[in-house]
Amino acid sequence: MEVYNLGAQSHVRVSFDSPEYTVDAVGMGILRILEAVRDYQKRTGIQVKFYQAGSSEMFGKVMEIPQKETTPFYPRSPYACAKVYAHWQTVNYRESYGLFACNGILFNHESERRGETFVTRKITRAVARILAGEQDKLYLGNLSSKRDWGYAKDYVRAMWLMLQQDEPDDYVIATNETHSIKEFLEIAFKYVNLDWQKYVVFDPRYLRPAEVDILIGDSTKARMKLGWQPSVTFEELVKLMVDHDIQAREKKFDIVHHVD
């Protein structure tokens, strides 16, 4: 049996506004699941392989570049602090009760299904809406933040691979590259022949009380032990998301036009 815990209030900025809710869902949530797994395995004798979704945000104010499994954590948000708690509870239950429990320390993983309030999807949806004449400005915070962005489908494959191993372990999953939000903007807008500087407006409301300036992972361990590697480049990811949101707008227009 395999159990994958991806449940969370996962928006970092929102975690500052709703810290108790975030920590309860992210931190105490994992403790409840681990207890349930331990109890079930003890009662039934059936092995449960457990995956905990960690986050690159746990590294926060990074202590070394790039970040790997042995890099010390320095969380910079209620969300990240709760993820660190969840990480160590997973390690604790693995070592204390012999659970097959793995932490996947996943760096930013994006896709067409990314939540609309996250900066990447906010950008690609804005591109589609601007092209459709439905939006004229895009309000964003810090454009200098750098992240290691990969494709969610690749990262889900890594999760599965972790639970197919003979022994449980913790793995960093990353592309080993870092790109700024500004770079994401440039590729997304240039792809549709637009100048992002004509549409993007700085809004201090989107700044975090404590910023995470740069994240870049070292996924050497996962590549060697799991045989994993990303299949989508940063530029391909941006274009893939832009294409999806443009097609979604066109489909919505066709449906409305057909109904009318």
Secondary structure by P-SEA (a helix, b strand, c coil): cccccccccccaaaaaacaaaaaaacaaaaaaaaaaaaaaaaaccbbbbbbbbccccccccccccccccccccccccaaaaaaaaaaaaaaaaaaacccbbbbccccbbbccccccccaaaaaaaaaaaaaaccccccccccccbbbbcccaaaaaaaaaaaaaccccccccccccccccaaaaaaaaaaaacccccccbbbbccccccccccbbbbbcccccccccccccccaaaaaaaaaaaaaaaaaaaaaaaaaac
